[in-house]
């Protein structure tokens, strides 16, 4: 073996070994990006997304001057969808990396059934908890997406939401679909997720949403994001 390597130049040896090392490094990075589902409500996690990052990560202080939709009273999913089509869509002219004035500069509360949730923990995930609210516990009723980012600013909301669904996690998955969806009230800021579509904001879902039996019931690209408060309601 020593004689063999003594006849091969160092440059050739490096060329042979480099791809193996690179492959090992890529595997290591991929593994590190996967966060265990058991850490979904860990408040020390950080956001790893990029699309409209600053808008997604607004805090209570950032929105202290925002107006409250419906005078602060909760909306049903049906009322939310009607409002996004009649009041929000017509006003969207351009979407930038700052809140859309007069639309995303609003605080809103939504009340309904927490029908699904997913921890975005994969290699390409942003570490948000994606959740879906509906007026009806049946899957076919329209869903609205609400998102809780990672970090201390969202810790209380994140822990509360995850506590309501973690016992219903699908085996070996990062997704929960409660058999008896709890009723909740979520409060946060209006957000338009244009990363998944560029028109028909209030009706298209951009291919988003948790699927049950191959079906996503999400309607619209308008979300509550970030969610700042979550409480169980009856």
C-alpha positions as CSV (number, residue, x, y, z in Angstrom):
1,X,0.0,0.0,0.0
2,X,2.8,2.4,0.8
3,X,4.5,1.7,-2.5
4,X,1.3,2.4,-4.4
5,X,0.8,5.8,-2.8
6,X,4.5,6.7,-3.2
7,X,4.0,6.4,-7.0
8,X,1.0,8.7,-7.0
9,X,1.5,12.5,-6.9
10,X,0.0,14.5,-4.0
11,X,-2.2,16.4,-6.4
12,X,-3.9,13.3,-7.7
13,X,-4.5,12.1,-4.1
14,X,-6.2,15.4,-3.3
15,X,-8.4,15.3,-6.4
16,X,-9.6,11.8,-5.3
17,X,-10.2,12.7,-1.7
18,X,-11.8,16.2,-2.2
19,X,-15.2,15.0,-3.6
20,X,-15.5,12.6,-0.7
21,X,-14.8,15.4,1.8
22,X,-17.2,17.7,0.0
23,X,-20.0,15.1,0.0
24,X,-19.5,14.5,3.8
25,X,-19.7,18.3,4.4
26,X,-22.9,18.6,2.5
27,X,-24.5,15.7,4.4
28,X,-23.4,17.3,7.7
29,X,-25.0,20.7,6.7
30,X,-28.2,19.0,5.7
31,X,-28.4,17.1,9.0
32,X,-27.8,20.3,11.0
33,X,-30.6,22.1,9.3
34,X,-33.1,19.4,10.4
35,X,-34.5,20.5,13.8
36,X,-36.3,17.8,15.9
37,X,-40.1,18.3,16.0
38,X,-39.8,18.1,19.8
39,X,-38.1,21.5,19.7
40,X,-40.9,23.2,17.8
41,X,-41.8,25.6,20.6
42,X,-38.1,26.3,21.6
43,X,-38.0,30.1,21.9
44,X,-34.3,30.2,21.1
45,X,-34.8,29.1,17.5
46,X,-34.2,31.8,14.9
47,X,-36.0,32.6,11.6
48,X,-34.2,31.2,8.5
49,X,-36.5,32.5,5.8
50,X,-35.8,35.4,3.4
51,X,-39.0,36.4,1.5
52,X,-40.3,39.7,3.0
53,X,-38.4,38.8,6.1
54,X,-38.8,42.1,7.9
55,X,-42.5,42.2,7.4
56,X,-42.9,38.6,8.7
57,X,-40.8,39.5,11.8
58,X,-42.7,42.6,13.1
59,X,-43.0,42.8,16.8
60,X,-45.7,44.2,19.1
61,X,-43.6,47.4,19.4
62,X,-43.4,47.6,15.6
63,X,-47.2,47.6,15.3
64,X,-48.0,49.7,18.3
65,X,-49.3,52.4,16.0
66,X,-51.3,50.1,13.8
67,X,-55.1,50.3,13.4
68,X,-57.2,47.4,14.5
69,X,-59.5,45.7,12.0
70,X,-63.2,45.6,13.1
71,X,-62.4,47.8,16.1
72,X,-60.4,44.9,17.6
73,X,-63.3,42.4,17.5
74,X,-62.6,39.0,16.1
75,X,-63.5,38.0,12.6
76,X,-64.8,34.7,11.4
77,X,-62.9,33.1,8.5
78,X,-65.9,33.9,6.2
79,X,-65.7,37.6,7.2
80,X,-61.9,37.6,6.7
81,X,-62.2,36.2,3.2
82,X,-64.9,38.6,2.2
83,X,-62.8,41.5,3.5
84,X,-59.7,40.5,1.7
85,X,-61.6,40.3,-1.6
86,X,-63.6,43.5,-1.2
87,X,-61.1,45.8,0.7
88,X,-57.6,44.4,0.4
89,X,-57.1,43.1,-3.1
90,X,-58.3,46.3,-4.9
91,X,-55.7,48.4,-3.0
92,X,-52.6,46.3,-3.8
93,X,-50.5,48.2,-6.3
94,X,-47.0,47.1,-5.4
95,X,-45.5,44.8,-2.8
96,X,-42.1,45.5,-1.4
97,X,-40.1,44.4,1.6
98,X,-42.0,46.8,3.9
99,X,-45.6,46.6,5.0
100,X,-48.2,47.7,2.5
101,X,-49.5,51.0,3.8
102,X,-53.1,50.9,4.9
103,X,-53.4,47.1,4.6
104,X,-50.5,45.3,6.3
105,X,-50.3,48.1,8.8
106,X,-53.3,46.6,10.6
107,X,-53.8,44.3,13.6
108,X,-56.5,41.7,13.3
109,X,-58.0,38.9,15.3
110,X,-59.4,35.7,13.8
111,X,-61.6,33.2,15.6
112,X,-62.2,29.6,14.5
113,X,-61.1,26.0,14.6
114,X,-57.4,25.1,14.6
115,X,-57.6,22.4,12.0
116,X,-53.9,21.8,11.2
117,X,-50.4,22.9,12.1
118,X,-46.9,22.2,10.8
119,X,-43.4,23.0,12.2
120,X,-41.3,24.2,9.3
121,X,-38.2,22.4,10.5
122,X,-36.8,21.0,7.2
123,X,-33.6,21.9,5.4
124,X,-35.6,24.6,3.5
125,X,-37.9,25.5,6.3
126,X,-38.0,28.9,7.9
127,X,-38.7,27.5,11.4
128,X,-42.2,29.1,11.5
129,X,-45.2,27.2,12.9
130,X,-47.7,27.2,10.0
131,X,-51.3,26.8,11.2
132,X,-54.7,26.8,9.5
133,X,-57.9,28.2,10.9
134,X,-61.4,27.3,9.7
135,X,-65.0,28.2,10.6
136,X,-65.9,24.6,10.6
137,X,-64.0,21.6,12.0
138,X,-64.6,19.7,8.8
139,X,-61.6,19.7,6.5
140,X,-63.5,20.9,3.4
141,X,-64.4,24.3,5.0
142,X,-62.1,27.1,3.7
143,X,-58.8,27.5,5.7
144,X,-56.8,30.7,6.4
145,X,-53.1,30.4,7.1
146,X,-51.7,32.0,10.3
147,X,-47.9,31.8,11.0
148,X,-46.0,32.1,14.3
149,X,-42.3,32.9,13.8
150,X,-39.5,31.6,16.1
151,X,-37.9,33.9,18.6
152,X,-38.6,35.5,22.0
153,X,-41.1,38.0,20.6
154,X,-43.5,35.2,19.7
155,X,-42.7,32.8,22.4
156,X,-45.9,32.8,24.3
157,X,-48.1,32.5,21.2
158,X,-45.9,29.7,19.8
159,X,-46.0,27.6,23.0
160,X,-49.7,28.0,23.3
161,X,-50.5,27.0,19.7
162,X,-48.1,24.0,19.8
163,X,-49.5,22.8,23.1
164,X,-53.0,22.5,21.4
165,X,-51.8,20.3,18.6
166,X,-48.7,18.4,19.5
167,X,-50.6,15.4,20.8
168,X,-52.1,15.0,17.3
169,X,-48.8,14.9,15.4
170,X,-48.9,12.4,12.6
171,X,-46.5,9.5,13.2
172,X,-42.9,10.5,12.2
173,X,-44.1,13.8,10.8
174,X,-43.8,17.5,11.5
175,X,-47.6,18.0,10.9
176,X,-50.6,17.8,13.3
177,X,-54.2,17.4,12.2
178,X,-56.4,17.3,15.3
179,X,-59.2,14.8,15.3
180,X,-61.2,17.3,17.5
181,X,-59.9,20.7,16.4
182,X,-59.8,23.2,19.3
183,X,-61.5,26.6,18.9
184,X,-59.0,29.4,19.1
185,X,-58.5,33.2,18.8
186,X,-55.3,34.3,17.0
187,X,-54.2,37.9,16.8
188,X,-51.4,39.4,14.7
189,X,-50.8,41.5,11.6
190,X,-52.2,41.4,8.1
191,X,-49.7,39.9,5.6
192,X,-49.8,39.1,1.9
193,X,-47.7,36.1,0.9
194,X,-46.8,37.1,-2.7
195,X,-43.9,34.6,-2.7
196,X,-46.5,32.0,-3.7
197,X,-48.5,34.0,-6.2
198,X,-48.8,37.4,-8.0
199,X,-52.6,37.8,-8.6
200,X,-56.1,36.8,-7.4
201,X,-54.7,37.2,-3.9
202,X,-58.0,36.5,-2.1
203,X,-58.9,33.3,-3.9
204,X,-55.7,31.6,-5.1
205,X,-53.7,29.6,-2.6
206,X,-50.4,29.4,-4.5
207,X,-50.2,25.6,-3.9
208,X,-49.9,26.2,-0.2
209,X,-51.5,24.4,2.7
210,X,-51.4,21.2,4.6
211,X,-53.0,18.3,2.7
212,X,-55.4,15.7,4.1
213,X,-56.1,12.9,1.7
214,X,-54.3,14.9,-1.0
215,X,-56.5,18.0,-0.5
216,X,-55.5,21.5,0.7
217,X,-58.5,23.7,1.8
218,X,-56.5,26.9,2.0
219,X,-58.1,29.9,0.3
220,X,-56.2,33.1,-0.5
221,X,-52.7,34.4,-0.1
222,X,-53.7,36.8,2.8
223,X,-52.4,35.6,6.2
224,X,-52.0,36.6,9.7
225,X,-48.2,36.8,10.0
226,X,-46.8,37.2,12.5
227,X,-49.2,35.8,15.1
228,X,-48.6,37.6,18.4
229,X,-51.3,36.1,20.6
230,X,-53.1,32.7,20.7
231,X,-55.8,31.7,23.1
232,X,-58.2,28.8,23.3
233,X,-61.8,29.8,23.1
234,X,-65.2,28.1,23.5
